[in-house]
Amino acid sequence: MPTDALLLNCIDYRLTAATERYMAEHGMAGKYDQLVLAGASLATKNDKFPAWGTTFWDHVQVAIDLHHIHKIVVMDHRDCGAYKVILGKDLAADPKEELAVHAARMHSLKADIAKKYPNLEVELLLMGLDGKVETVA
């Protein structure tokens, strides 16, 4: 089976089953590589853990070289502890602000991916703790 995508998601154990289920329901079971970094999109560019960004880009290149991926799926989630640790603010109390902050980080990453890999498609998703996923436009 060909590998279609690289999934970037968070380390949060509360969402592993929901993430797998979402990918399977969208026809991606067995068709994606997975890179798990605390904070997902936030991990790729932050001042507190800059090496995580290097790790992300290295894995993207390996996924391209080995599995010829054509898409990166970025899946952040609500009530993310890494966002609290790195940004110093609990965003969960204000869902609108939480969405805005995640969206800004994801759009920044999407722009960076487009610069380095203009042929890669990028999908931006935000998962709730209930497992429901919304597309970040």
Backbone as CSV, one residue per row, in Angstrom:
resi,resn,N_x,N_y,N_z,CA_x,CA_y,CA_z,C_x,C_y,C_z
1,MET,0.845,-1.190,0.000,0.000,0.000,0.000,0.890,1.254,0.000
2,PRO,0.602,2.201,-0.846,1.439,3.402,-0.880,1.180,4.306,0.324
3,THR,2.221,5.022,0.710,2.094,5.998,1.785,1.725,7.334,1.145
4,ASP,0.597,7.882,1.545,0.110,9.122,0.954,0.571,10.369,1.697
5,ALA,0.723,10.244,3.022,0.882,11.452,3.817,1.793,11.231,5.020
6,LEU,2.196,12.349,5.577,2.848,12.385,6.879,1.883,13.089,7.817
7,LEU,1.507,12.420,8.893,0.652,13.017,9.914,1.526,13.573,11.015
8,LEU,1.379,14.858,11.309,2.024,15.483,12.459,0.957,15.677,13.515
9,ASN,1.134,15.039,14.664,0.184,15.257,15.755,0.913,15.283,17.089
10,CYS,0.173,15.515,18.146,0.715,15.741,19.484,0.917,14.418,20.233
11,ILE,1.712,14.482,21.280,2.003,13.309,22.103,0.865,12.942,23.045
12,ASP,-0.164,13.749,23.142,-1.211,13.562,24.152,-1.875,12.186,24.037
13,TYR,-1.700,11.385,25.069,-2.228,10.019,25.103,-3.752,9.965,25.038
14,ARG,-4.415,11.053,25.400,-5.883,11.059,25.410,-6.480,10.945,24.013
15,LEU,-5.677,11.216,22.990,-6.231,11.317,21.649,-5.665,10.311,20.651
16,THR,-4.879,9.358,21.099,-4.279,8.413,20.147,-5.343,7.582,19.434
17,ALA,-6.302,7.043,20.162,-7.349,6.218,19.539,-8.216,7.062,18.602
18,ALA,-8.567,8.264,19.027,-9.403,9.147,18.195,-8.662,9.556,16.922
19,THR,-7.360,9.753,17.024,-6.559,10.126,15.856,-6.526,8.978,14.853
20,GLU,-6.266,7.775,15.344,-6.256,6.595,14.483,-7.614,6.398,13.805
21,ARG,-8.669,6.564,14.586,-10.027,6.413,14.071,-10.306,7.450,12.970
22,TYR,-9.928,8.694,13.225,-10.145,9.752,12.236,-9.429,9.419,10.928
23,MET,-8.178,9.014,11.023,-7.409,8.714,9.820,-8.036,7.537,9.066
24,ALA,-8.469,6.523,9.793,-9.109,5.359,9.157,-10.413,5.752,8.478
25,GLU,-11.215,6.568,9.158,-12.502,7.004,8.596,-12.327,7.857,7.338
26,HIS,-11.138,8.430,7.165,-10.864,9.255,5.990,-9.983,8.525,4.979
27,GLY,-10.052,7.199,5.016,-9.379,6.377,4.021,-7.873,6.334,4.105
28,MET,-7.339,6.671,5.271,-5.881,6.765,5.396,-5.248,5.622,6.203
29,ALA,-6.036,4.665,6.653,-5.476,3.555,7.443,-4.354,2.884,6.659
30,GLY,-3.184,2.787,7.277,-2.047,2.150,6.644,-1.421,2.933,5.509
31,LYS,-1.815,4.187,5.355,-1.324,4.992,4.229,-0.598,6.259,4.673
32,TYR,-0.173,6.299,5.942,0.503,7.514,6.397,1.626,7.187,7.365
33,ASP,2.650,8.026,7.302,3.698,8.034,8.313,3.198,8.950,9.416
34,GLN,3.736,8.768,10.614,3.277,9.588,11.726,4.468,10.151,12.474
35,LEU,4.441,11.448,12.703,5.441,12.138,13.494,4.714,12.757,14.677
36,VAL,5.117,12.370,15.864,4.440,12.814,17.074,5.385,13.736,17.849
37,LEU,4.991,15.003,17.951,5.759,16.001,18.693,4.808,16.770,19.614
38,ALA,5.227,17.014,20.822,4.395,17.775,21.761,4.036,19.122,21.149
39,GLY,2.733,19.383,21.064,2.270,20.644,20.495,2.040,20.616,19.001
40,ALA,2.410,19.538,18.339,2.220,19.381,16.886,2.748,20.609,16.138
41,SER,1.888,21.467,15.606,2.361,22.605,14.797,3.266,23.536,15.594
42,LEU,2.979,23.726,16.853,3.785,24.605,17.699,5.205,24.063,17.858
43,ALA,5.354,22.749,17.842,6.673,22.126,18.010,7.616,22.487,16.874
44,THR,7.070,22.775,15.705,7.916,22.978,14.526,8.655,24.309,14.522
45,LYS,8.172,25.272,15.313,8.834,26.571,15.370,8.512,27.243,16.699
46,ASN,9.441,27.136,17.642,9.278,27.824,18.927,10.649,28.064,19.540
47,ASP,10.736,29.051,20.408,12.023,29.426,21.000,12.453,28.511,22.141
48,LYS,11.509,27.841,22.764,11.814,27.014,23.928,12.499,25.690,23.552
49,PHE,12.060,25.090,22.450,12.611,23.804,21.999,12.927,23.873,20.501
50,PRO,13.925,24.658,20.116,14.187,24.857,18.691,14.584,23.573,17.946
51,ALA,15.159,22.614,18.624,15.572,21.367,17.968,14.378,20.582,17.434
52,TRP,13.213,20.793,18.020,12.026,20.077,17.550,11.705,20.439,16.103
53,GLY,11.940,21.680,15.730,11.715,22.109,14.353,12.645,21.384,13.397
54,THR,13.905,21.263,13.788,14.873,20.521,12.979,14.408,19.081,12.815
55,THR,13.939,18.496,13.891,13.429,17.122,13.855,12.274,17.016,12.858
56,PHE,11.358,17.960,12.902,10.223,17.950,11.975,10.700,17.952,10.526
57,TRP,11.552,18.906,10.171,11.978,19.042,8.777,12.773,17.824,8.320
58,ASP,13.593,17.257,9.204,14.343,16.043,8.857,13.391,14.891,8.549
59,HIS,12.341,14.757,9.349,11.371,13.683,9.128,10.559,13.897,7.848
60,VAL,10.226,15.126,7.552,9.515,15.406,6.301,10.366,14.932,5.121
61,GLN,11.649,15.271,5.144,12.524,14.875,4.034,12.630,13.356,3.928
62,VAL,12.745,12.672,5.063,12.821,11.210,5.041,11.523,10.608,4.499
63,ALA,10.384,11.159,4.898,9.091,10.659,4.405,8.972,10.860,2.895
64,ILE,9.496,11.966,2.404,9.502,12.212,0.954,10.431,11.214,0.267
65,ASP,11.635,11.086,0.787,12.641,10.219,0.165,12.234,8.749,0.177
66,LEU,11.720,8.279,1.288,11.404,6.859,1.427,10.022,6.486,0.897
67,HIS,9.041,7.336,1.187,7.657,6.953,0.923,6.941,7.842,-0.082
68,HIS,7.646,8.837,-0.604,7.113,9.695,-1.657,5.756,10.310,-1.282
69,ILE,5.669,10.787,-0.034,4.424,11.414,0.414,4.081,12.607,-0.477
70,HIS,2.802,12.905,-0.554,2.384,14.077,-1.317,1.576,15.057,-0.449
71,LYS,1.472,14.721,0.835,0.624,15.548,1.710,1.134,15.481,3.146
72,ILE,0.977,16.594,3.855,1.224,16.631,5.296,-0.099,16.990,5.960
73,VAL,-0.497,16.171,6.916,-1.691,16.425,7.711,-1.208,16.917,9.073
74,VAL,-1.571,18.144,9.416,-1.204,18.735,10.702,-2.440,18.677,11.585
75,MET,-2.348,17.926,12.674,-3.486,17.774,13.572,-3.117,18.253,14.982
76,ASP,-3.499,19.480,15.287,-3.374,20.004,16.640,-4.600,19.549,17.426
77,HIS,-4.603,19.825,18.723,-5.798,19.511,19.517,-6.029,20.564,20.583
78,ARG,-7.261,20.631,21.005,-7.644,21.577,22.059,-7.106,21.103,23.410
79,ASP,-7.008,22.037,24.350,-6.517,21.765,25.705,-5.129,21.127,25.660
80,CYS,-4.255,21.696,24.842,-2.906,21.153,24.642,-1.944,21.661,25.707
81,GLY,-1.383,20.732,26.455,-0.426,21.073,27.506,0.853,21.700,26.966
82,ALA,1.286,21.276,25.792,2.505,21.848,25.206,2.312,23.335,24.908
83,TYR,1.113,23.714,24.477,0.838,25.136,24.250,0.965,25.900,25.570
84,LYS,0.504,25.286,26.674,0.632,25.923,27.991,2.100,26.089,28.363
85,VAL,2.880,25.024,28.176,4.302,25.032,28.550,5.091,26.026,27.697
86,ILE,4.874,26.003,26.401,5.682,26.810,25.488,5.226,28.263,25.438
87,LEU,3.913,28.490,25.420,3.403,29.856,25.323,3.116,30.484,26.681
88,GLY,3.051,29.663,27.726,2.822,30.180,29.066,1.400,30.638,29.326
89,LYS,0.441,30.106,28.553,-0.946,30.523,28.728,-1.872,29.342,28.488
90,ASP,-2.869,29.204,29.359,-3.871,28.159,29.187,-4.964,28.704,28.273
91,LEU,-5.024,28.168,27.068,-5.968,28.670,26.069,-7.338,28.009,26.145
92,ALA,-7.425,26.897,26.864,-8.653,26.098,26.870,-9.868,26.865,27.415
93,ALA,-9.637,27.859,28.241,-10.737,28.604,28.846,-11.520,29.440,27.820
94,ASP,-10.868,29.787,26.710,-11.512,30.615,25.688,-11.384,29.907,24.327
95,PRO,-12.385,29.092,23.962,-12.293,28.306,22.723,-12.044,29.127,21.458
96,LYS,-12.579,30.345,21.397,-12.353,31.178,20.206,-10.889,31.598,20.110
97,GLU,-10.318,32.028,21.235,-8.902,32.411,21.252,-8.032,31.181,20.987
98,GLU,-8.408,30.060,21.574,-7.666,28.818,21.383,-7.606,28.457,19.898
99,LEU,-8.742,28.525,19.223,-8.785,28.244,17.788,-7.907,29.233,17.026
100,ALA,-7.988,30.503,17.375,-7.212,31.535,16.674,-5.706,31.304,16.824
101,VAL,-5.269,30.942,18.021,-3.836,30.720,18.265,-3.361,29.480,17.508
102,HIS,-4.125,28.400,17.580,-3.762,27.192,16.829,-3.747,27.482,15.327
103,ALA,-4.764,28.174,14.840,-4.853,28.478,13.413,-3.656,29.297,12.952
104,ALA,-3.252,30.275,13.752,-2.095,31.105,13.393,-0.831,30.257,13.279
105,ARG,-0.629,29.364,14.239,0.551,28.487,14.216,0.514,27.542,13.020
106,MET,-0.655,26.984,12.760,-0.785,26.042,11.652,-0.604,26.739,10.300
107,HIS,-1.159,27.934,10.148,-1.000,28.671,8.893,0.460,29.067,8.670
108,SER,1.155,29.410,9.735,2.581,29.727,9.638,3.358,28.492,9.158
109,LEU,3.042,27.341,9.725,3.699,26.094,9.311,3.362,25.776,7.858
110,LYS,2.108,25.941,7.490,1.695,25.673,6.102,2.486,26.549,5.134
111,ALA,2.681,27.804,5.474,3.462,28.721,4.625,4.915,28.259,4.536
112,ASP,5.486,27.811,5.648,6.869,27.316,5.653,6.995,26.059,4.789
113,ILE,6.016,25.173,4.888,6.030,23.953,4.069,5.951,24.333,2.587
114,ALA,5.071,25.271,2.254,4.906,25.690,0.863,6.201,26.263,0.292
115,LYS,6.980,26.969,1.122,8.259,27.524,0.668,9.260,26.412,0.360
116,LYS,9.360,25.434,1.265,10.352,24.357,1.109,9.900,23.268,0.153
117,TYR,8.614,22.964,0.179,8.066,21.853,-0.607,6.766,22.292,-1.282
118,PRO,6.871,23.106,-2.335,5.666,23.661,-2.953,4.712,22.612,-3.533
119,ASN,5.197,21.396,-3.772,4.329,20.363,-4.336,3.558,19.572,-3.281
120,LEU,3.859,19.798,-2.014,3.149,19.073,-0.953,1.837,19.768,-0.619
121,GLU,0.793,18.981,-0.539,-0.501,19.462,-0.062,-0.430,19.509,1.469
122,VAL,-1.130,20.439,2.093,-1.151,20.537,3.553,-2.593,20.635,4.020
123,GLU,-2.939,19.794,4.968,-4.274,19.803,5.559,-4.127,20.190,7.028
124,LEU,-4.939,21.126,7.500,-4.869,21.622,8.871,-6.123,21.227,9.631
125,LEU,-5.934,20.546,10.758,-7.044,20.026,11.546,-6.860,20.349,13.021
126,LEU,-7.972,20.545,13.713,-7.961,20.741,15.159,-8.949,19.761,15.779
127,MET,-8.435,18.930,16.676,-9.267,17.908,17.313,-9.669,18.363,18.718
128,GLY,-10.923,18.124,19.047,-11.396,18.370,20.398,-11.112,17.153,21.263
129,LEU,-11.215,17.298,22.565,-10.972,16.166,23.462,-12.026,15.078,23.295
130,ASP,-13.139,15.429,22.647,-14.189,14.440,22.362,-13.898,13.663,21.079
131,GLY,-12.775,13.964,20.427,-12.405,13.274,19.198,-12.959,13.899,17.932
132,LYS,-13.799,14.929,18.089,-14.346,15.593,16.903,-13.252,16.478,16.287
133,VAL,-13.209,16.468,14.960,-12.157,17.198,14.240,-12.781,18.282,13.380
134,GLU,-12.180,19.473,13.446,-12.621,20.562,12.580,-11.459,20.939,11.668
135,THR,-11.793,21.257,10.441,-10.793,21.736,9.490,-10.501,23.191,9.796
136,VAL,-9.232,23.544,9.804,-8.826,24.928,10.040,-8.631,25.575,8.666
137,ALA,-9.514,26.497,8.356,-9.507,27.133,7.020,-8.394,28.157,6.907
